[in-house]
Every structure is written in C-alpha cells, then in structure tokens.
Amino acid sequence: MRNRVLSVGAIVIALSSVPSCATDPADEAAAADEAAAASGELGAASVASTDSGTTLGAWDCNPDRLCLWDGGGYGGGRLELVPYNACQNLGGYGFNNATSSYFNRWSGLWTLYTDANCTGARLSVPDGQMAAQMSSYWNNNISAVCHGGGCP
C-alpha cells in the first residue's frame, strides 16, 4: 500500500491509497524535495517537472512563488523560489542558464540576472507577470534571481 503525506503547517497527515506494485516517480521526486527542504539542503526552492507545455501549466506554479521553467510554454522542469531578500544563484538548483519561461505568482518584484551573484544585465519581473517564451537575449541566460531589499 502506498501512502501520501500532506504537510499543513506543523501538522502532517498520512493518506492511504490503493495498493500498488509500481512506484510513481512524481511521488518519489516530491518526497525527495520535502526531505531535502526539511534538512535544509534544498534551501528556498523546489524542483518539479511538468509535461503540460501550455499556459495552463503556468498555474502549476504555487501561489507566493516565482516559477521558472526550462522549456517554453511553461513546460519541462520547473523551479519554484520563495522570497528570500537576498541573491539566489540558480546553479545550485541545476537551473543555471536554463530558464525559458516564468511566472511571478508572488505579490512583489523579482529581479532576474544574467550572471551569478546577481550581476550582469537585469530583468525586472513585477507581480503577476508571466512569459511563455523569453526573448532570445534572456532565453537560457538567467543565472541568479533576487527579491527584496538585499538586491543589487
């Protein structure tokens, strides 16, 4: 029998599902992300995958996050970042120079940078802004992001 775990604040609820002989890779990835986040290894981000490749895929992005996709049309791998008030290099998440689409579902401004440590050219992404395909200059050319007062 396979169990799913739902975290709600400090409460953890285990839900039983039907018996299964196969393991769902999405469940394994989510569990690995939760374990890494709990141990502090993943920091303020999680990596997911979506096959949607449509504007509807943008709504896979959780509220209060900046979501980056490595494919156009909100498809491929997805990185979700929470506001951190400091520079976050994307290389540590396997997303250096990989962003092709984005959606800012947080109610504040994010800044995307072409170089690590929040240097190089800057792209401002206000709350609610989304791009299904980044322009040729920005496509696969984002190395860091920043939100808040700690941004250069």
Number of C-alpha atoms within 10 A of each C-alpha: 8 14 12 12 14 11 11 8 6 6 7 10 11 10 10 11 10 7 9 9 7 7 9 10 9 12 14 11 15 15 14 14 18 16 13 14 15 11 10 10 11 17 16 13 21 20 19 17 15 17 11 14 16 14 15 12 17 26 13 15 23 16 14 16 20 29 28 28 31 22 23 19 21 32 23 19 17 24 22 21 25 18 20 16 13 16 22 25 20 23 14 12 14 11 21 19 18 20 26 25 26 27 24 26 21 20 13 16 17 20 19 23 24 22 19 17 18 22 16 14 13 17 14 13 19 16 17 13 14 20 18 20 17 18 11 9 9 20 18 20 19 28 24 25 28 24 22 15 9 10 16 13
